[in-house]
Amino acid sequence: MSFIGEAFLVAMTLAGVPALLHLLHRKRFKTVRWAAMDFLLDAVQRQRRWLEFRDLLLMLLRTAVVVMFILAMAQPFWVSGAGSPEPTGPVHVVLVIDNSLSMAYRPFDATLLDMAKDKARELIERLPDGSAISIVPACAVGDFHLRDTYLSRDDALDALNDITVVDRSAWAGTSAEDVKRALQTMDSIPTKRVILLGDQQQSAWAGGVTKAFHGIEEVQIAPIGEQPESNTWIESFRMRDGFASRDAPASLSAIIRHKGPPRPGVRVQLRVDGVVVEERYVDLEDGIFAELVFEHSFEAMGTPDRPVFVPVSLDLAEDRLPEDDHRWMIVPVVAAAPVVCIDTLGGAEDPRLNQYGETYPVRRLLQPATRQEADEFGQAIEIRHVTPSQVTRDTLADARLVLIAGTAAPSAEFVQLLRSYAEQGGSVVITAGGWFEPERWSKAAWLEGEGILPLPLMPDAIGKIPAPGDDTFETFRFDPSTVTDPLLDLGLPEAAARDLLMGPYFFKVIGTDESVLPQFTKTTEAKLQSRRAWITQNNADEARWAELERAGQLDPTERAARDAAREERRELTGRWLKWVNPLAIDPDLIPIDELAKRYRPQVMLRYDNGVPFAVRRGAGRGQIVFLSTGLLPRWNSLASDHAVILIDQMIRGLVTQTIPSRNLGPTNQIVIPLEAAMEGQSFVLYPPVTPGIDPQPRAVVPEAIGPDRQGLMIREVHQRGVYRLYKDAPGERPDTNPDAIPHLMLAINGPSDEGDLSRADSDAIIESLGTTLATVTPPGTPLSLSGKTYLGRSLWRWLLLLTLLLLIAEMVVLAMPHRHREEAVSLHAAGAFKGVPA
């Protein structure tokens, strides 16, 4: 026997109290001499046995009352073994249904998800009366896993039918956490059954599962269907630069993977805005990927500050898992994106005299070498080559990136201008080399984190430029193991990337002072808090000044204070960039602690001597990057080595990040800030067209996303494809105007690893669950309810009832001796008086 409230058993010592009182009560009497007592002596002798029996009975009843009450509070029960037969009493069943993308695989006409539902449905229909059912999708959609546990079979079956395949991956660890929450919803039913139905992909059981399942006693694993023989899927589909120019063909690359028997002549189609523009056929072998590159010139006419967005898709000839045979992308098409390159020569460089500005290697990478190449191939990036003195707001207003290389220390006005540019969303890259003096740069541009350096610089350079005939100089190389930033990920195999990074030599570099990092987050939080406090106070002051002005009481002093505050706010929050990312979240809406972490400097790559090569940090909506060496081949051999493409990759990546990305993964919520003029406008969201699913447009209305800001909250975006958002107005929607232009398009693509249908071995799954008892139900076998069962859980109710009956019995026993004594005394008294003479 076991007890739920074992702590109550400590009170069992109180069961001896009635016996103790009984013993003490027997000694509490005294002798009283009374002549009339002689008449009762005979009656007392006859009642002694009854009185002793009554006291003993009361002691036993009172002891039993205490014992029964304590047992009732401790709630005793019996537990059957793990191999016990199926229970006849109520059961709380938690069904975890794998609804990841791989469950859309069709071994026959039905999908694996349909087969899992059928198996779960059969179990639900044969559950004992009074059972409870929790339905947990492995890939939660919205708050599905937080719904109530169902006490009705019909309600549970309706919830089961609501589960659909979503473009996500399942992980058993996440499901375990959902199971634990579900198990806590029905304490009144102690007998629990946890059943996991799915295809049991290897990726679903990767790392950390043992810890996640700790605390779950039993689990039944139910693989659905057999191991698929083969599958083909698109692992990746992307554009090289992240954006396309109307003048230059865009390079679109795709990787196609296949597992299973050879599959020759697989059709691959590239579609632009729904129209097939290129078609190829590829032969696929088991485990060997095929890489395809498409060149396409877009006809859309975007501008540098306002891209035009075009939907593009790659489609394979469908197999038994058609959902992973398609990938979508929204391509931003712009006129050549402006990049401002600043060095000491600017437009005065003279190639005939071998006089090149420090930015030359980057400019050579970003733009065609000759006018003929530019006319023939076009250009995606427009280079503006200037000196620091030539930089103005107009120069930067539509620029996507600013590169400063090898210049002397900047002026205060230059630093303030570049800082404002970065805070509005621009990217600033600063490199050493040329006339760069670290001590002066640090003094002019660090400004305790408020300037344009991600970290303060060490005053002295490390290493030296080798002189002719001098072989005593020190060299450094990259440490490939320290790459931490996706901007420096070349997409090459590990060995090839390592060989490429180990190529260049570095002679002279500038160290950064990382000693400020421990206090950086705390200092940044204080500055952000001060900034928001000033804005809050300014809002209150503006309301007060407006009231004074309406009343005609705004005196010259208050007016001057108002004008000064407005000028300060324009400098603090004003925007003069011509372009804006509509999907970017306003930093003022992000919690301060999270924002401070985003702004913390991060080392992107180090040399083998530990000195950072590249450091990046956030600033407002934009970012700042510092490269600790030069670009021309005086400080290093980078410009003459293939590893220079690392710089090209980083620059293009930073430019791409300034262009609104409309390519996302499945998510529960997307926040789209609205301009003030559109805050009263309602919208309609059209989901992608999916075979077998009737897409229903959804109304989307503006919601508050901040104290003074409204936006759209697009929820439950889980299917692969293109979502189109239209204004809800006559002629603005496709159902009223086929030529209507969407206000916004989003391409949703799930993880590529769902295409690998390899299953985890059952023994490996059982081992990964650690102390959790696991059983595996083979495909085709009905689910079982056998296992650990709690019996007699309701016994506490009967114990309370028995306690009540014992109390009633005690009251009856207490009443019976009183009546018996009165009768006895009357009889003896009457007999005594009969013997007395008259």
Secondary structure, DSSP 4 states (H G I P E B T S, - for coil): -EES-GGGGGGGGGGGHHHHHHHHHHT-------GGGHHHHHHHHHHHHHHHHHHHHHHHHHHHHHHHHHHHHH-EEEE--TTPPPPSS--EEEEEE--SGGGG--SSSS-HHHHHHHHHHHHHHTSPTT-EEEEEESS--TTGGGSPPBSSHHHHHHHHHH----SS---HHHHHHHHHHHHTT-TT---EEEEEEE--BGGGG-SSHHHHTTT--EEEEEE-SPPPS-EEEEEEEEESSSSEESSS-EEEEEEEEEESS-EEEEEEEEEETTEEEEEEEEEE-TT--EEEEEEE-------SSS-EEEEEEEEEPP-S-GGGGEEEEEEEEESPEEEEEE-SSGGG-BGGGTB--TTHHHHHHHS-SSHHHHHHH--SEEEEEE-GGG--HHHHTT-SEEEEESPPPPPHHHHHHHHHHHHTT-EEEEE--TT--HHHHHHHHTGGGTSS-SS-EEEEEEE-PPPTT------B-B-GGG---GGG-----HHHHHHHHTS--BSEEEEE-GGGHHHHHHHHHHHHHHHHHHHHHHHHHHHHHHHHHHTT---HHHHHHHHHHHHHHHHHH----S---TTSPPGGGS-HHHHHHHHS-EEEEEBTTS-EEEEEEEETTEEEEEESS-SSTTTBSGGGSGGGHHHHHHHHHHHHHTSPP-EE--EEEEEEE--GGGTT--EEEEPPPBTTB----EEE--EEEETTEEEEEEEEE-SSEEEEEEESSTTSSTTT-TTPPPSEEEEE---GGGG--PBPPHHHHHHHTTTSEEEE--TTSPP---S--EESTTHHHHHHHHHHHHHHHHHHHHHHHHHHHHHHHHHHHHHHHHTS--
